[in-house]
Amino acid sequence: MEANKITVHVADDHKMLIDGIIAVLKTESSIEVVGYSLDGQSVLNWFKENQADILILDIGMPIMDGLDVLRSFQSTNQMPNTIVLTSYNELKLIKEVLKLGAKGFITKVSAGENIIEAIQKVHNDELYFSNDIKSKIVDSFTGKKVNENPQFNDYFGMLSEREIELLKLMAQEHSIKEIADMLNIAPTTAETHKKNIMNKLGVKNALGLALYLVKNKIVE
């Protein structure tokens, strides 16, 4: 294993798909595949004796599925940087893998064009979602009911009451102009509130905000 290379372990129950991923990764000199697993239990066994910077993890595997693998890692506080690779893109699954600590989510149909960038981003401690997943997240969270639990203001204690109002309206897919009209403020003021919210929550764009709302169950 060469120094400074990003090491990757690939887990999927189809050897042909693993071979395809490995072939793609071999085109990038900064990445080295250090092993593969064909079922969930083998993933856990491998990581007990070995290390990898990134785990590419399929959800639908025999013996133990990918979600149970994530739960096991989470229970021992030994979660590797994980990119979920799956044929499914349901919002419920996306939310679940985020909650379980995965750092990336890409569909198998988009793996070839996204896998290298996903590995580089996640290795750099960033979240990564393929474009089809990004669209799914944004389309699914907008317009949904915003949770009104009593702890909402406590949870977002760093936000002002006005910023919380604006955040809820943004989650319901209102434009900044619509929000300004609804709150009786200038559009420039609404835009300033939006920037302040994103700074306080540590997100860089609308997608980041959408992920934050979904991950923290602020929208259903």
C-alpha positions in Angstrom: 0.0 0.0 0.0 1.5 3.3 -1.1 1.7 6.3 1.2 -0.8 9.2 0.7 -3.2 7.0 -1.3 -6.9 6.9 -0.3 -7.6 3.3 0.6 -11.0 1.9 -0.3 -12.9 -1.3 0.7 -15.8 -2.3 -1.6 -18.8 -4.3 -0.3 -21.4 -5.6 -2.6 -23.0 -9.0 -3.1 -22.3 -8.9 -6.9 -18.7 -9.7 -7.8 -19.2 -8.3 -11.3 -20.2 -4.9 -9.9 -17.2 -5.0 -7.5 -15.0 -5.7 -10.5 -16.5 -2.8 -12.4 -16.0 -0.4 -9.5 -12.4 -1.5 -9.0 -11.7 -1.0 -12.8 -13.0 2.6 -12.5 -11.0 3.3 -9.4 -7.8 2.0 -11.0 -8.0 4.9 -13.4 -7.4 7.3 -10.5 -3.8 7.1 -9.2 -4.6 8.6 -5.8 -7.0 5.7 -4.9 -6.1 2.2 -3.9 -8.6 -0.7 -3.4 -7.5 -2.7 -0.3 -10.2 -5.4 -0.3 -13.8 -6.3 -1.0 -16.6 -8.1 0.8 -19.6 -10.0 -0.6 -21.8 -9.9 2.5 -22.3 -7.6 5.5 -20.8 -9.9 8.1 -17.6 -10.1 6.0 -17.4 -6.3 6.1 -17.4 -6.3 9.9 -14.9 -9.1 10.0 -12.6 -7.4 7.6 -12.6 -4.1 9.5 -11.8 -5.9 12.8 -8.4 -6.8 11.3 -7.8 -4.1 8.7 -8.4 -0.4 8.0 -9.5 1.6 5.0 -10.1 5.3 4.5 -13.4 4.7 2.7 -16.0 2.0 2.7 -18.2 1.6 -0.4 -21.2 -0.2 1.1 -24.2 -1.8 -0.7 -27.4 -1.9 1.2 -28.9 -5.1 0.0 -26.4 -7.8 1.0 -26.9 -11.3 2.4 -26.3 -12.4 6.0 -26.3 -8.8 7.2 -27.5 -5.9 5.1 -25.8 -2.5 4.8 -28.1 -0.8 7.4 -27.2 -3.4 10.0 -23.5 -3.0 9.1 -23.8 0.8 9.8 -25.7 0.1 13.0 -22.9 -2.2 14.2 -20.2 0.3 13.4 -22.2 3.0 15.1 -22.7 1.0 18.3 -18.9 0.5 18.6 -18.0 4.1 17.7 -15.8 2.8 14.9 -17.6 4.1 11.9 -15.5 4.3 8.8 -16.1 7.0 6.2 -18.9 5.3 4.3 -20.4 5.9 0.9 -23.7 3.9 0.4 -24.1 2.4 -3.0 -27.6 1.2 -3.8 -30.2 0.6 -6.4 -32.8 2.4 -4.2 -33.3 6.1 -3.8 -36.2 6.4 -1.4 -36.1 9.4 0.9 -36.7 7.1 3.9 -33.5 5.2 3.1 -31.5 8.4 2.5 -32.6 9.7 5.9 -31.8 6.4 7.6 -28.2 6.2 6.3 -27.6 9.8 7.2 -28.8 9.1 10.7 -26.6 6.1 10.9 -23.5 8.1 9.9 -22.9 7.5 6.2 -21.1 10.4 4.5 -22.2 9.7 0.9 -25.1 8.2 -1.1 -24.9 7.2 -4.8 -27.1 5.0 -6.9 -25.6 2.1 -8.8 -26.7 3.6 -12.2 -24.6 6.7 -11.5 -21.7 5.0 -9.8 -19.4 5.0 -12.8 -19.5 8.8 -13.2 -19.6 9.7 -9.5 -17.6 7.1 -7.5 -14.2 8.8 -7.8 -15.5 12.3 -6.9 -17.5 10.8 -4.0 -14.4 9.1 -2.5 -12.4 12.3 -2.8 -15.1 14.5 -1.2 -15.9 12.1 1.6 -12.2 11.6 2.3 -12.0 15.4 2.6 -14.7 15.2 5.3 -17.5 16.4 3.0 -20.9 14.9 2.4 -21.5 13.6 -1.2 -24.7 12.8 -3.1 -25.0 12.0 -6.7 -27.1 14.4 -8.8 -30.1 12.0 -9.0 -30.0 11.8 -5.2 -29.7 15.5 -4.7 -32.8 16.0 -6.8 -34.7 13.4 -4.8 -33.8 15.1 -1.5 -34.8 18.5 -2.7 -38.0 17.4 -4.4 -39.0 15.2 -1.4 -38.4 17.7 1.4 -39.9 20.8 -0.2 -43.6 21.4 0.6 -43.6 18.8 3.4 -45.1 19.5 6.8 -42.6 21.3 9.1 -42.4 19.7 12.5 -43.8 22.0 15.2 -42.6 20.1 18.2 -42.1 22.1 21.5 -38.3 21.7 21.3 -38.0 23.3 17.9 -36.9 26.7 19.3 -34.6 25.0 21.8 -33.0 22.8 19.1 -32.3 25.9 17.0 -31.3 28.0 19.9 -28.6 29.7 17.8 -31.3 31.2 15.5 -33.4 34.2 16.2 -37.2 34.0 16.2 -37.3 35.7 12.8 -34.8 33.3 11.4 -36.8 30.4 12.6 -39.9 31.8 10.9 -38.0 32.2 7.7 -36.5 28.7 7.9 -40.0 27.1 8.3 -41.2 29.0 5.2 -38.2 28.1 3.2 -38.8 24.4 4.1 -42.3 24.9 2.6 -40.7 26.0 -0.7 -41.7 29.6 -0.6 -39.4 31.9 -2.6 -37.5 34.7 -0.8 -39.8 37.3 -2.4 -42.9 35.4 -1.1 -41.3 35.1 2.3 -40.5 38.8 2.4 -44.1 39.6 1.6 -45.5 37.1 4.2 -43.2 38.5 6.9 -43.6 42.1 5.7 -39.9 42.7 5.3 -37.8 43.7 2.3 -36.5 40.9 0.0 -32.9 42.0 0.8 -33.6 41.6 4.5 -35.0 38.1 3.9 -32.0 37.2 1.8 -29.7 38.4 4.7 -31.7 36.3 7.1 -31.2 33.3 4.8 -27.5 33.8 4.6 -27.3 34.1 8.4 -29.3 30.9 8.9 -27.0 29.0 6.5 -23.9 30.4 8.3 -25.2 29.4 11.7 -26.2 25.9 10.6 -22.9 25.4 8.8 -24.3 24.8 5.3 -23.1 26.3 2.1 -26.2 26.2 -0.2 -29.8 25.3 -0.6 -29.0 21.6 -0.9 -27.0 21.7 2.3 -30.0 23.3 4.1 -32.3 20.6 2.6 -30.0 17.9 3.9 -29.9 19.6 7.3 -33.7 19.7 7.6 -34.1 16.1 6.5 -31.3 14.7 8.7 -32.5 16.5 11.8 -36.2 15.6 11.2 -37.3 19.2 10.9 -39.4 18.3 7.9 -41.4 15.1 7.5 
